[in-house]
Amino acid sequence: MRFLSRRLVMPNDLNYAYSLFGGRALQWIDEEAAIYAICQLESNCLVTKHIGEISFEAPAMQGDVVEFGLETKEVGRTSITVSCLVRNKVTKKTICFADDIVFVKVDPKSRKAVAHGKTKEMLVKQTIDEVKSLNLS
Ligand SMILES: CC(=O)SCCNC(=O)CCNC(=O)[C@H](O)C(C)(C)COP(=O)(O)OP(=O)(O)OC[C@H]1O[C@@H](n2cnc3c(N)ncnc32)[C@H](O)[C@@H]1OP(=O)(O)O
């Protein structure tokens, strides 16, 4: 799992109990996972088909920096399934985990599911090449 993005918990992200609102966390997860899926499939014509079980393990508080870890679980003909872990950047404590987020590539005109043409093997190679090109050392 690669931690690809961070966000700062701001006052307007809080719930009535002064911790990160679950609905905001879901919005962030959908967006972060969509960006990840778009980059993996190299297409922005994707829609969220399914978000499976999600568990909230620990609260995030105002001023916390949270980071998003993303991973490809499955690659189908028209779909990709990803998981997303949200954790505290400093303590590494898990805030929530969404195991099963499915995106489907759609035709921009008909809005019907269409093949994305990628396999899991292709995506593994693509990621290795991308990480190499970032020259992170
Ligand atoms: C980023 C966003 O927030 S987008 C906004 C929210 N999302 C939307 O508005 C999407 C609304 N939904 C739709 O338009 C339609 O359901 C579509 C076009 C996505 C898919 O239509 P369907 O008739 O379900 O397509 P179809 O049966 O061909 O399935 C497409 C893929 O989804 C998968 N799928 C279908 N139902 C489910 C499900 N309940 N759970 C998980 N995967 C599913 C299928 O296995 C298939 O994957 P594969 O081709 O890789 O094997």
The ligand as an ORCA input file, in Angstrom:
! r2SCAN-3c Opt
* xyz 0 1
  C     -16.499      9.270     -8.577
  C     -18.048      9.339     -8.289
  O     -18.419      9.706     -7.245
  S     -19.114      8.828     -9.546
  C     -20.799      9.126     -8.937
  C     -21.460      7.935     -8.334
  N     -21.543      6.805     -9.251
  C     -22.479      6.738    -10.252
  O     -23.245      7.645    -10.509
  C     -22.520      5.434    -11.024
  C     -23.972      5.008    -11.302
  N     -24.003      3.629    -11.852
  C     -23.998      3.385    -13.183
  O     -24.016      4.287    -14.000
  C     -23.989      1.923    -13.637
  O     -24.231      1.090    -12.504
  C     -22.621      1.521    -14.293
  C     -22.552      2.080    -15.702
  C     -21.426      2.011    -13.461
  C     -22.456     -0.021    -14.355
  O     -23.593     -0.553    -14.879
  P     -23.883     -2.137    -14.700
  O     -25.107     -2.439    -15.477
  O     -23.823     -2.525    -13.274
  O     -22.634     -2.747    -15.457
  P     -22.178     -4.222    -15.518
  O     -23.181     -5.186    -14.974
  O     -21.662     -4.398    -16.924
  O     -20.919     -4.241    -14.492
  C     -19.819     -3.431    -14.723
  C     -18.745     -3.848    -13.752
  O     -19.164     -3.532    -12.418
  C     -19.071     -4.698    -11.605
  N     -20.177     -4.641    -10.669
  C     -21.491     -4.595    -10.971
  N     -22.220     -4.541     -9.838
  C     -21.347     -4.527     -8.810
  C     -21.495     -4.467     -7.390
  N     -22.689     -4.398     -6.804
  N     -20.367     -4.484     -6.641
  C     -19.158     -4.546     -7.197
  N     -18.943     -4.584     -8.549
  C     -20.036     -4.594     -9.337
  C     -19.179     -5.866    -12.554
  O     -18.573     -7.024    -12.004
  C     -18.432     -5.336    -13.762
  O     -17.031     -5.444    -13.563
  P     -16.074     -6.215    -14.655
  O     -16.480     -5.791    -16.029
  O     -14.691     -5.707    -14.318
  O     -16.230     -7.665    -14.401
*
